[in-house]
Amino acid sequence: MLEIDRFELHSIVTGTIRLDGGAMFGVVPKVMWEKSCDVDDLNRILLATRTLLAINRSAGRVILVDTGCGSKWSPAESDRYGIKADPSAIPEALKSLGLSPDDVTDVVVTHLHFDHNGGLTYWYDEPDGPTRLHYPKAKHWIHRKQWEHAASPFAKDRASFLERDYRGLAESGLLEFFDGDPPPPLFPGLSWFVSHGHTPYQLHPIFGSGRDRLMFVGDMVPTVAHLRLLWVMAYDIRPLDTIAEKQALFRRCFDEGLMIALPHDPEVGGVSIDGAVERPIVARKLSL
């Protein structure tokens, strides 16, 4: 656990997934990235799907940032992506802290790619049937323009959006939109950064108000290996924008002491960095 201001912060591994290593590292040759990854015989690297849990007990806030792949997968789909979901991960983490899914007050949806928010819903009757929200008492926050993009994605990223994950969210009465770049703070101690290189209007929460703050960096920096400035994904819509956004992020880390929580590293939930903007290195692995 990491404590910042009045927040207790925990990185929860909700499962693992395997995605093509070339896609995850773009133009970087395999001879370079394979040294830092678990690669299988199909050229897929092992990735965690992480949820950031933030608890402010004095304010009565229990916040989830992203919800993982979820469990709405056919055997063929699970095999294709090497998905091993753990539906009990978030409930068990909450239980260990004296909480339950019904205590979740807010779900922050960074973006609607299936590996980040397939866990918003579950099939309650049969596969490919109706879905229900995992957190029916929580407000679900997303940037309005990311929601609009998911409804009409580009040809390049269409496969990353699965309507079954969020089909029922709009009718639930629990969907809340942010506007602006960045949006105004949700409440004291929670502000935002917005990125566009990976997908339009990816929403990054920043917890804390003093020198010690933590940003969930989402797919700007999926793993520790992606701290290298030019190591960006082929999945990114605008990779040059991703590089510029990483530069801005790293400057803030050096100038403001900002720490980062990672979404996909199998071993590390978050880090503080040292070095230089053009060549950042891990200074400390966070106890998240």
N, C-alpha and C positions, 0 to 999 in steps of 0.2 A: 504494500500500500504506500502511496505517496500522498502527503498532506500539503495542500496549498490553500492559504487563507482558511476558509471553513469547509473546504472540499476534501473528502476522502476519495482518492482516485485509484481505480483498479483496472488492469488490462485483462480481459477474459478471452481465452482462446475458445471459440465456439465450434471449431473444427479445422480441417485442413483441406486443401485443394491443390491440384497440380495443373499448372498452365505452361504452355510452350516457352522454353527458355529464350528462344530468339524473339518471341513477341514481348516478353517481359523486359528485354534489354535492347531492343531496337537494333541499331547498327553496330553495337559492341560485339566483337567476335567472341564466339563460344570459348576459345582458348583462354580468354580473359575472365569471363563471368563464371565459368564452370568451377573455378577454384573456390568460389564463395557460396556455392549452392549444392543442395542434394538433388542430383539429376538422375532421372530414371532412363530406361532403355528406349523410351518414346520421346526423349529430349524434353520432358516436362520437369519443371523444378517444383520442389515442395514449398508451399506457402501456408501460413496460418491465416485464419479469418478471425480478427480480433474485434471485440466490442470494448469500448471504454466506458466504464461505470463511474459516475461521479455522484457522490452523496453529500448533500448539505443538510445535516439533521436539524440545525437550528431554523432553517428556512423551510423545512419539510419537502425538500426537493430530492428526487431520485431520478437521475438522468442516464439514459443509455445513448451512446453515440454509435450508430450502426448496429446491425443485428445479425451479421454473418450470412451464410448461404441459405440457411433454413433447411428444411427436410422435404420440400416438395419436389423430389427428384425421382424419375424412373430409374430402374437399374441401368439402362443403356446410357442415360445422361450422367449418372454417377460414375460410371466406368470411364466415360469420355474425359471427364474433368478430374478423375481421381478424387471425388468428393467423399470425405468422411466427416459427416456432421455430428455434433454432439448436442442434441436438443436439451439436454439437462444442464448444460454448462452455465447458462445465465440463471435459471432457477436455483441451482445449487449454490452459486456464488452469492445470490441474494439471501438465501436461507442461512448461509454461514455468517451473514452480517445482521441477522435478525429481521430480514425483510422477505417479501414475496413479490411475484410479478404484479399483483394488484397494487403494490406500493409504488410502482414506477409512475412518475408524474409527467415525464417528458422523454420523447424519443427524438433525437436529432438525426435526420437523414442527410448524410453528407452528399450522397448522390444515389441514383436508383439502379446502379449496376447490380446484377444478381448476386455477386460475391460479397457485396457490402450490405444489402438489405433484402435478400430473399427471406430472411427471418422475420420480416414484418408480419407475415401471415402464415397460416397453416391450413391444410385441407382437413375439415372437420367431419366429412362424411366419406368420400371416396376420392382417389386420385383424379386430378383434372376436374374435380367438382367445385362446389362453393368453398370459399375460404373465410376464415375469421382472423381478427387481429390477435396477436400474442399478448398485447398490452392494451386491453380495452378501456382502461381508465386514464390512459396517458394522452396528452396532446402530442401530435407528431409534427415536427417542424422541418420544413424544406424550403429552399429558395424557389420562388414562383417560376423563375425562368428555367431552372433545372426540371421542374415538373412539366412545363410546357415542352421542353426539349425531349423528354422521355415519351411524350405523346406523338412526337414527330421527329424521330432521330435521323441522323445522317445514315447513309448506306453503310458507312464504315463501322458504326457503333450500334447498329440496330440489334445485333445478336446479344448485346450486353443487357438489354432491357427486356424483362419478362413481365408482361402485364399481369400475369397471375399473382405476382408478388405484391402488387399495390392496387389491384382492381377495386377492392372494396373500401379503400382508404378514403376516397373522396366522399362517399355516401355515409361514412361513419360519424360525421360531425366532429371528428378529432383531428382533422387536417388543418394545419396553420401554416400560412405562407409568410416568408420574409421577402422584402424588397430592398433594393439598394445594394451598393458595392463599396464598403461592407454595409450590412444591415445595422440598425441600432442595437445596442446591447439588450439582451432578453431580460436580464435583471443584474444587479450588482455582482461583479465577479465573473460574468460570462459575456465575452465579446466575440467578434467574428473576423475571419479572413476569408476572402472568396477567391478561388482560382478558376481558370478557364482552359488551361492547356490540355488537361486530361479529358475533361468534359465540361460543357458550359455551366458556370455557376455552381461549382463544387463548394460546399459550405464547410468551413473548418472552425470548430469552436476553440476558444482560448479561455482556459480556466485560470483565474487569479487576477489580481489587480495591482500587485506590487512588483518588485524585482523578480520574484519567483513566479513564473507562469508556465503553463503547459498547453501546447497546441496539438490537437489531433490532426496530423498532416495528410491523412487520406492517401489518395493515389498520386499526390505530388512526389512522395518519397515512400514507396511501398515497403521497402526493407532497408536494413543497414547498408547493403551493397549499393542501393540507389542514392546514398549520400554523395557519391561521385557525381559531380555537377552535370556531366554530359551523358550519364547513364539514365536514359529515359525510355519509356515503353513505346513499342510500335503501336500499342492500343491508343496512345494519346492522339486526340484530334489535332492539336496544335503543339507539336513537340518543342518548337522554338520558344513558345510561350511558357511551357513547363520549365525550360531551362531558366528563363528570366524570373519566373516565380520562385524557383529554388534559390536563385541568387538573392532575391528580396527576403526570403525566409531566413537564409543563413546570415544575412546582415543583421536581421532582428535578433537572431540567436546570439551573435557577438555583441551587439550594441545594447540589448535589453535583457540578456540572460535568459531568453526564451528557451524552454526545453520542448522536445517533440515526442509525441506518442505515435507509434507505427501501427499500420493496419495489418501487415502481412508477414512480418518477420517471424519465422518459426521459433526463434530462441529469445528474442529481445522485444519487450513491450514498449520501451522508450529509451531515449538517450539524451544527454547533453553533449554538445559538440565543442571542439577546439580546432585549432589550425587556422585556416583562412577561408574566405568565401569561395575561392576557386578550388580549394582542396581541404574540405572539412574532414575531421576525423572524430571518432568517438572519444569523448573525454571521460564519460561515466555512463554505465548502464543503470537505468532507473529501476528502483524496486516498485514496480507497478503490479 
